[in-house]
Amino acid sequence: MDPLKAAAATAVCLVLFWLAFRLTRRLVDMAIAGGYAEERRRLAEEEAQAASGAEPQAAANGGSTMGLAGNGDPSTTSAIGIVQGASAK
């Protein structure tokens, strides 16, 4: 194969890899941001329910997170916090 063609093919492959890498990074960043937004929304709902004196509904947020957090101790981290790198509050 001609060295010029090999260099051109290598450059095209590198550009395609770079574009795919950037797209993947953006998708991952969007997914992480969506998870943070969902967590903030859920915490705001729980705070609003606590302020109004209502009992939080486990079915509204997809089930209880006690099983994910371990023994229910607030000092443990939830599975969501572990994935996102933040501790549960």
Secondary structure, 3 states (H helix, E strand, C coil): CCHHHHHHHHHHHHHHHHHHHHHHHHHHHHHHHHHHHHHHHHHHHHHHHHHHCCCCCCHHHCCCCHHHHCCCCCCCCCHHHHHHCCCCC
